């Protein structure tokens, strides 16, 4: 027996591993099985180049839980290790054997996962003792048994083991008993390992017989070794994409369409991204993209790898060029991550533009489901905005669709005001703003329907980008002032009559949290006698405050409205006459 101390540069590294290196203790299973996959892939590589001439045999990786003994064992039939390799790769913490192997076989070993470094030592997060039994693939190699109880001391023994490969047994500590439950391990295997490239067996297949569930002799293989994203796009049919989507997201509608990514230069990236049907509630849709590294699950929080708006997409990304187990600040500054992010944004824009150009009718039918994603992208990513200007659509109140350029052409003659500003009229609620919409249409104006979750923000985003243009909601002013053409009309009420009428109208208005300003406009007799409007500025400020969920430093903004009186309407003239009579009678009574 050999005894020794693990070669570490940090004294007492195990508490650091337990508490800080991996924030999620569940990760231990991913790390151990990833190492087992590495060992298996290395053996295949050695066989393919002729260095290993023996029988590969059954390469299934096996996971076993023994609740009585309080152990979890992961076994592979890969390359195994000699005593020297155990000394090099296990006793010298943070030296990754995958990196060493990659250097020697870099032209053949493209399926080596690597990147995990301290992966093996994650097992000490849940264990008070770890044992390794291993036999190298090399001829005349001797079996090796290694054991460590979580202190820097270890033992190393020679064994008569005849089975090639490595078996790692974890003795689970008292704080981690949940990992001895089969259901918990099944959950973790499904989360981390369901697409790994080597078959993984956990227990036996169960079936119903004579009214009860019994185990068969057949291995329960928990993973799909060749997931759809690893296949060439030319070999995949539409129904295959939809079936794979349903595997990833069993609950929900089918996606609108997808993008199959397959890049090998200047970085490696594969994956399938799906466009889901998004009609509202952005936050619910986020974090549905699963990130893998050579088919090893890493995370479903990809906001540091792709632009925020792309987190609304669903699907899978797989890249060995994205560093794992590192800080967010590192990810945000990593050059490969930036390149991958830019590439995905470009491919998404390419796909949308392709569909728009090739089948605009279908694109318009899907617009209501795509709108939130595209609008969010335009607002949050300048490069995407520049691309999306070609296919982003505006929908008018009649259900017709226009690109930004098409709509500008449609309204520029009739909806330009006296200051040569192009006015985009819009409504946010067809029913509530019906009379205002009809008044605008009676003038020959076109009205956009902007009733989406982000449309208030989108209006603010678009306005400065459109030359000499502004947006105005149809109920923000009387129609004559929405697009002021400087068409003067004489008022039938004098300024004195207007002053006398103001308190009459104010007396009929509700107080409470609302304030009203009474004004008079010289409209036609056919127009409505009275209209209530809210200025575009005031309404936008209120909308922005409500969407942010926060009050300003002065508290909530009060509701302020304009009561616009049509000075030329017969009903208003009649009220004015009655008011004059009442005032006259009051004066007579005072004189008497």
C-alpha positions in Angstrom: 0.0 0.0 0.0 1.1 3.5 -0.8 0.2 6.5 1.3 0.7 10.1 0.4 -0.7 13.6 0.3 -2.7 15.0 -2.6 -0.6 17.6 -4.4 -2.5 20.8 -4.0 -1.4 24.4 -4.0 -4.2 25.5 -1.7 -4.2 24.2 1.8 -7.3 22.3 2.8 -9.0 22.6 -0.6 -11.9 20.3 0.1 -13.9 22.7 2.1 -13.5 25.1 -0.8 -14.7 22.5 -3.2 -17.7 21.7 -1.0 -18.8 25.3 -0.5 -17.6 27.5 -3.3 -16.3 25.7 -6.4 -19.7 24.3 -7.4 -22.7 26.2 -6.2 -25.0 23.3 -7.2 -24.2 20.0 -5.5 -26.2 18.1 -8.1 -23.4 18.7 -10.5 -21.3 15.9 -9.1 -23.1 13.3 -11.2 -22.6 15.3 -14.4 -18.9 15.6 -13.7 -18.4 11.9 -12.9 -20.4 10.7 -15.9 -18.7 13.2 -18.2 -15.3 11.8 -17.1 -16.6 8.3 -17.8 -17.7 9.4 -21.3 -14.2 11.0 -21.8 -12.6 7.7 -20.9 -14.8 5.8 -23.3 -14.4 8.2 -26.2 -10.6 8.1 -25.7 -10.7 4.3 -26.0 -12.6 4.6 -29.2 -10.1 7.1 -30.5 -7.2 4.8 -29.6 -8.9 1.9 -31.4 -9.6 4.0 -34.5 -5.9 5.0 -34.9 -4.7 1.4 -34.2 -3.1 2.0 -30.8 -5.6 -0.2 -29.0 -6.0 -3.6 -30.7 -8.2 -5.4 -28.2 -12.0 -5.9 -28.1 -13.9 -2.8 -27.2 -16.7 -4.9 -25.8 -19.7 -3.4 -24.0 -19.0 0.3 -23.5 -22.1 1.1 -21.5 -21.6 3.4 -18.5 -23.4 2.1 -15.5 -24.8 4.1 -12.5 -25.7 2.1 -9.3 -27.2 3.2 -6.1 -27.0 1.1 -2.9 -29.2 2.6 -0.3 -28.1 0.1 2.4 -24.4 0.8 1.9 -25.1 4.5 1.3 -23.1 4.4 -1.9 -23.3 5.6 -5.5 -21.1 3.9 -8.1 -20.3 5.1 -11.6 -18.5 2.5 -13.8 -17.1 2.7 -17.3 -15.2 0.4 -19.6 -13.0 3.1 -21.0 -9.2 3.5 -21.0 -8.7 3.2 -17.2 -5.6 4.4 -15.4 -2.3 3.1 -14.3 -0.8 3.9 -10.9 1.3 6.6 -12.5 -1.8 8.1 -14.2 -3.7 8.1 -10.9 -0.8 10.0 -9.4 -0.8 12.5 -12.3 -4.5 13.0 -12.9 -6.1 12.4 -9.5 -3.5 13.3 -6.9 -2.6 16.6 -8.7 -5.8 18.5 -8.4 -6.9 20.6 -11.4 -4.8 18.8 -13.9 -7.2 17.6 -16.6 -6.3 14.4 -18.4 -8.6 15.4 -21.2 -6.3 18.3 -22.0 -3.2 16.1 -22.1 -5.0 13.5 -24.3 -6.3 16.2 -26.6 -2.8 17.5 -27.2 -1.6 14.0 -28.3 -4.6 13.0 -30.4 -5.9 16.5 -31.3 -6.7 15.4 -34.9 -8.8 12.4 -33.9 -10.3 13.3 -30.5 -13.0 15.8 -31.4 -15.5 14.0 -29.1 -13.5 14.4 -25.9 -15.5 16.5 -23.5 -12.6 18.0 -21.5 -13.0 21.4 -19.9 -14.0 20.0 -16.5 -10.6 20.2 -14.7 -11.6 19.7 -11.1 -14.7 17.6 -12.1 -13.7 14.5 -10.2 -13.3 16.3 -6.9 -16.9 17.6 -7.1 -17.8 14.1 -5.7 -16.5 15.3 -2.3 -19.4 17.8 -2.1 -21.7 15.0 -1.1 -19.3 12.3 0.1 -17.2 11.6 3.2 -15.1 9.0 1.3 -14.4 8.3 -2.4 -12.9 5.1 -3.8 -11.5 4.5 -7.3 -10.9 1.0 -8.8 -9.3 1.1 -12.2 -7.4 -1.0 -14.8 -5.6 0.7 -17.7 -6.1 -0.4 -21.4 -2.3 -0.8 -21.7 -0.9 -4.3 -21.9 0.3 -5.9 -18.6 -1.2 -3.0 -16.6 -2.0 -3.7 -13.0 -5.2 -2.8 -11.3 -5.2 0.2 -9.0 -7.3 1.1 -5.9 -7.3 4.7 -4.7 -9.1 5.9 -1.6 -9.5 9.3 0.1 -11.7 10.5 3.0 -11.8 14.2 2.1 -8.5 15.1 3.7 -5.3 15.7 1.7 -4.2 12.1 2.6 -4.9 9.2 0.2 -4.1 5.5 -0.1 -3.1 3.7 -3.3 -3.0 -0.1 -3.6 -2.3 -2.6 -6.4 -5.2 -5.0 -7.1 -5.9 -8.1 -9.3 -8.8 -6.4 -11.1 -9.3 -7.9 -14.6 -12.0 -5.5 -15.9 -10.7 -2.6 -18.1 -12.0 0.8 -17.1 -12.8 2.7 -14.0 -15.3 2.4 -11.1 -15.8 5.3 -8.8 -17.7 4.7 -5.5 -19.0 7.6 -3.4 -19.8 7.0 0.3 -22.6 9.6 0.7 -22.4 11.8 3.8 -25.2 12.3 6.2 -26.2 15.7 4.8 -26.7 14.3 1.3 -29.0 11.4 1.8 -31.4 12.6 -0.9 -28.9 11.4 -3.5 -29.5 7.8 -2.4 -33.1 7.9 -3.7 -33.5 6.3 -7.2 -36.0 9.0 -8.2 -33.5 11.7 -7.4 -30.7 10.1 -9.5 -33.2 9.5 -12.3 -34.0 13.2 -12.2 -30.4 14.2 -12.4 -29.6 11.7 -15.2 -32.5 13.1 -17.2 -31.3 16.7 -16.5 -27.6 16.3 -17.2 -27.0 13.2 -19.3 -30.0 12.5 -21.6 -28.0 13.3 -24.7 -24.6 12.0 -23.9 -22.8 10.2 -26.8 -22.2 6.9 -24.8 -25.1 4.7 -23.5 -25.7 5.1 -19.8 -27.6 2.4 -17.9 -29.4 3.0 -14.6 -31.0 -0.1 -13.3 -33.2 -2.4 -15.4 -36.3 -1.7 -17.5 -39.5 -2.2 -15.6 -42.8 -3.6 -17.0 -46.2 -4.5 -15.7 -46.8 -8.3 -15.2 -49.7 -9.9 -13.4 -50.9 -6.5 -12.1 -47.6 -5.4 -10.7 -44.4 -3.7 -11.8 -41.4 -6.0 -12.1 -37.8 -5.6 -13.3 -36.6 -7.2 -16.5 -33.1 -8.2 -17.5 -32.9 -5.4 -20.0 -30.7 -2.4 -19.1 -32.6 0.9 -18.6 -30.7 3.2 -21.0 -31.5 6.7 -20.0 -30.0 8.7 -22.9 -30.2 9.3 -26.6 -26.6 9.1 -28.0 -27.3 10.8 -31.3 -29.6 13.7 -30.6 -31.1 15.6 -33.5 -28.8 18.6 -33.4 -25.8 16.3 -34.0 -27.2 15.2 -37.4 -26.6 17.1 -40.7 -29.6 19.3 -41.4 -30.0 17.6 -44.8 -30.9 14.4 -43.0 -33.6 15.9 -40.8 -37.3 16.2 -41.7 -39.8 18.7 -40.4 -41.6 16.1 -38.4 -38.3 15.1 -36.8 -37.8 18.7 -35.6 -41.4 18.9 -34.1 -40.9 15.5 -32.4 -37.7 16.6 -30.8 -39.3 19.8 -29.6 -42.0 17.8 -27.9 -39.3 15.8 -26.2 -37.7 19.0 -24.8 -41.0 20.6 -24.0 -43.8 18.0 -23.5 -46.3 20.7 -22.5 -47.1 23.5 -25.0 -47.9 24.3 -28.6 -45.8 23.3 -31.5 -43.2 25.9 -32.5 -43.6 28.2 -35.5 -40.3 27.2 -37.2 -36.7 26.5 -36.3 -33.0 27.1 -37.1 -30.6 24.3 -37.3 -27.1 25.6 -36.4 -24.0 23.8 -37.7 -20.8 25.8 -37.5 -17.2 24.5 -37.3 -15.2 27.7 -37.9 -14.0 30.0 -36.4 -15.7 28.3 -33.5 -17.7 25.1 -33.0 -21.4 25.5 -32.5 -24.3 23.1 -33.2 -27.9 23.2 -32.1 -31.5 23.8 -32.9 -33.4 26.9 -32.0 -37.2 27.0 -32.1 -39.4 30.0 -32.4 -42.2 29.5 -29.9 -45.6 31.1 -30.0 -45.2 34.2 -27.8 -48.2 36.3 -27.3 -47.6 37.8 -23.8 -45.7 37.5 -20.6 -42.0 37.7 -21.6 -40.6 36.5 -18.3 -42.5 33.1 -18.5 -40.9 32.4 -21.9 -37.3 33.0 -20.8 -34.6 30.4 -20.0 -35.9 27.7 -22.2 -32.7 27.2 -24.2 -30.6 24.3 -22.9 -26.8 24.8 -23.2 -24.6 21.7 -23.8 -20.9 21.1 -24.2 -20.3 18.0 -26.4 -23.8 16.8 -25.4 -23.2 17.4 -21.7 -25.9 19.6 -20.2 -24.4 22.7 -18.7 -27.3 25.2 -17.9 -30.6 26.5 -19.1 -29.7 30.1 -18.1 -28.0 31.4 -21.2 -28.4 35.1 -20.7 -24.6 35.6 -20.5 -24.1 33.7 -23.7 -26.8 35.0 -26.1 -28.4 38.5 -26.3 -31.3 38.8 -23.8 -34.0 38.8 -26.5 -32.8 35.5 -27.8 -33.6 33.9 -24.4 -37.2 33.9 -25.6 -36.3 31.2 -28.1 -36.5 27.5 -27.2 -34.1 24.7 -28.1 -30.5 23.5 -27.7 -27.1 25.0 -28.1 -24.0 22.9 -28.0 -20.4 24.2 -28.1 -17.1 23.0 -26.6 -15.8 26.6 -27.1 -17.9 28.0 -24.3 -15.9 27.7 -21.0 -17.7 25.9 -18.2 -17.8 26.4 -14.4 -16.5 30.0 -14.7 -17.8 33.4 -13.5 -20.4 35.4 -15.4 -17.9 38.3 -15.8 -15.5 35.8 -17.6 -18.3 34.7 -19.9 -19.2 38.2 -20.8 -15.6 39.1 -21.8 -14.8 35.8 -23.5 -14.1 36.3 -27.2 -15.6 33.0 -28.3 -18.8 33.7 -26.4 -19.1 37.1 -28.1 -18.6 35.6 -31.6 -21.1 32.9 -30.9 -23.6 35.5 -29.6 -23.2 37.6 -32.8 -23.5 34.5 -35.0 -26.7 33.4 -33.4 -28.2 36.8 -33.8 -27.3 36.9 -37.4 -28.7 33.5 -38.1 -32.0 34.4 -36.4 -32.3 37.5 -38.5 -31.4 35.6 -41.7 -34.1 33.0 -41.0 -36.8 35.6 -40.3 -35.8 37.6 -43.4 -35.8 34.4 -45.5 -39.3 33.4 -44.4 -40.6 37.0 -45.0 -39.2 37.1 -48.5 -40.2 33.6 -49.6 -43.7 33.4 -48.1 -44.9 36.8 -46.8 -48.5 35.5 -46.5 -47.4 32.9 -44.0 -45.2 35.4 -42.2 -48.1 37.7 -41.8 -50.3 34.9 -40.4 -47.6 34.2 -37.8 -46.9 37.8 -37.0 -49.0 38.0 -33.9 -47.0 35.1 -32.4 -43.7 36.5 -33.6 -44.3 40.2 -32.8 -43.2 40.2 -29.2 -39.9 38.4 -30.0 -39.0 40.7 -32.9 -40.1 43.9 -31.1 -38.1 42.9 -28.0 -35.1 42.2 -30.2 -35.3 45.5 -32.0 -35.5 47.4 -28.8 -32.6 45.5 -27.1 -30.1 44.9 -29.9 -29.1 47.6 -32.3 -27.7 45.2 -34.9 -30.9 43.1 -34.9 -32.9 46.3 -35.2 -31.1 47.2 -38.4 -31.8 43.8 -39.9 -35.4 43.6 -38.6 -36.4 46.9 -40.3 -36.8 44.9 -43.5 -39.3 42.4 -42.1 -40.8 43.9 -38.9 -44.5 44.6 -39.5 -47.0 47.2 -38.4 -50.7 46.2 -38.3 -53.4 48.7 -38.8 -56.9 48.7 -37.3 -58.3 46.9 -40.5 -55.9 44.0 -40.0 -53.6 44.9 -42.9 -49.8 44.5 -42.5 -47.0 46.9 -43.6 -43.3 47.1 -43.3 -42.0 50.3 -41.8 -41.1 51.6 -45.3 -44.4 50.6 -46.8 -46.3 52.3 -44.1 -44.4 55.5 -44.4 -45.3 55.5 -48.1 -49.0 54.9 -47.3 -49.5 57.8 -44.9 -46.9 60.5 -46.0 -49.4 62.4 -48.2 -52.3 62.6 -45.9 -50.8 62.4 -42.4 -48.1 65.1 -42.6 -48.9 68.1 -40.3 -48.2 71.8 -41.0 -44.7 71.4 -39.6 -44.0 68.7 -42.1 -43.9 66.0 -39.4 -45.3 62.6 -40.4 -47.8 61.5 -37.8 -48.4 57.8 -37.0 -51.8 57.5 -35.4 -52.4 54.4 -33.3 -54.9 52.8 -31.0 -54.3 50.5 -28.0 -57.8 49.2 -27.5 -60.2 48.9 -30.5 -63.4 48.8 -28.3 -62.5 51.6 -25.8 -61.2 54.0 -28.5 -63.8 53.1 -31.1 -65.2 56.7 -31.5 -61.7 58.2 -31.7 -60.7 55.6 -34.4 -63.8 56.4 -36.4 -63.2 60.1 -36.2 -59.7 59.6 -37.6 -60.9 57.3 -40.3 -63.6 59.8 -41.3 -60.7 62.2 -42.0 -59.1 59.6 -44.3 -56.4 58.8 -41.8 -55.0 55.3 -41.2 -54.8 54.0 -37.6 -52.3 51.4 -36.3 -53.3 48.8 -33.7 -50.6 48.9 -31.0 -52.0 46.6 -28.3 -49.0 44.5 -27.5 -47.2 44.1 -24.2 -44.2 46.1 -25.4 -45.9 48.6 -27.8 -45.6 51.6 -25.4 -41.9 51.0 -25.2 -41.7 50.2 -28.9 -43.3 53.6 -29.8 -40.7 55.4 -27.8 -38.0 53.3 -29.4 -39.1 53.9 -33.0 -39.9 57.6 -32.8 -36.3 58.9 -32.8 -35.3 56.5 -35.5 -37.9 57.7 -38.0 -37.1 60.9 -39.6 -39.4 63.9 -38.9 -42.0 61.6 -37.4 -44.0 61.2 -34.3 -46.6 58.8 -32.9 -49.9 60.0 -31.4 -52.6 57.8 -29.9 -56.0 58.6 -31.4 -57.5 59.6 -28.0 -54.6 62.0 -27.1 -56.3 65.0 -28.7 -59.2 65.9 -31.0 -58.6 64.6 -34.5 -58.0 68.1 -35.9 -55.1 68.6 -33.6 -53.7 65.1 -33.9 -52.5 66.1 -37.3 -52.7 69.9 -37.3 -53.2 71.2 -40.8 -53.6 74.8 -39.7 -57.2 74.9 -40.9 -58.8 77.7 -38.9 -62.5 77.7 -38.1 -64.4 80.5 -36.4 -65.9 79.9 -32.9 -69.5 80.5 -32.2 -68.7 81.2 -28.6 -67.0 84.3 -27.3 -64.3 84.2 -24.8 -66.7 85.5 -22.2 -69.2 82.7 -23.0 -66.4 80.1 -22.7 -65.4 81.5 -19.3 -69.0 81.3 -18.1 -69.4 77.7 -19.4 -66.2 76.3 -17.8 -67.5 76.0 -14.2 -70.7 74.4 -15.6 -68.7 71.5 -17.1 -66.3 71.4 -14.1 -69.2 70.9 -11.7 -70.1 67.7 -13.5 -66.7 66.1 -13.5 -65.5 63.6 -10.9 -62.8 64.7 -8.5 -60.9 62.2 -6.5 -57.5 61.2 -8.1 -58.3 62.8 -11.5 -57.9 66.3 -12.7 -59.5 67.9 -15.7 -58.7 70.9 -17.8 -61.6 72.3 -19.8 -60.7 73.7 -23.2 -62.7 74.9 -26.3 -62.1 74.1 -29.9 -63.8 75.4 -33.0 -64.9 72.1 -34.7 -67.7 71.4 -37.1 -71.3 71.0 -36.0 -71.1 67.3 -37.1 -68.3 66.6 -34.6 -69.1 65.4 -31.1 -70.0 68.1 -28.5 -67.6 67.0 -25.9 -64.5 64.7 -25.9 -62.2 63.6 -23.1 -58.5 63.2 -24.1 -55.2 62.6 -22.3 -52.1 64.2 -23.7 -49.6 61.8 -25.4 -46.8 62.8 -23.1 -48.9 62.3 -19.9 -50.2 58.9 -21.0 -46.8 57.6 -22.0 -45.3 58.6 -18.7 -48.2 56.8 -16.9 -47.8 53.7 -19.0 -44.0 53.6 -18.5 -44.5 53.9 -14.7 -47.1 51.2 -14.6 -44.9 48.8 -16.7 -41.9 49.4 -14.5 -44.0 48.7 -11.4 -42.4 51.6 -9.6 -43.5 55.0 -8.5 -41.3 58.0 -9.3 -39.5 59.9 -6.6 -42.6 62.1 -6.3 -45.0 59.1 -6.0 -47.5 58.0 -8.5 -48.4 60.4 -11.3 -51.9 61.8 -11.1 -54.4 61.1 -13.9 -54.8 64.4 -15.8 -57.3 64.7 -18.7 -58.5 67.3 -21.1 -62.3 68.0 -21.5 -62.5 69.4 -25.0 -65.7 71.3 -25.7 -66.8 71.8 -29.3 -67.6 75.5 -29.4 -69.6 75.1 -32.6 -71.9 72.2 -31.6 -75.7 73.1 -31.3 -75.9 71.3 -27.9 -73.1 73.4 -26.5 -74.7 76.6 -27.9 -77.9 75.6 -26.1 -76.1 75.0 -22.8 -74.5 78.4 -23.2 -77.8 80.1 -23.8 -79.3 78.4 -20.7 -76.3 79.4 -18.6 -76.6 83.0 -19.8 -80.3 83.0 -18.8 -79.5 81.6 -15.3 -76.8 84.2 -14.8 -79.1 87.0 -16.0 -81.8 85.9 -13.5 -79.3 85.8 -10.7 -78.2 89.4 -11.5 -81.9 90.5 -11.5 -82.5 88.8 -8.2 -79.4 90.6 -6.8 -80.7 94.0 -8.1 -84.2 93.4 -6.7 
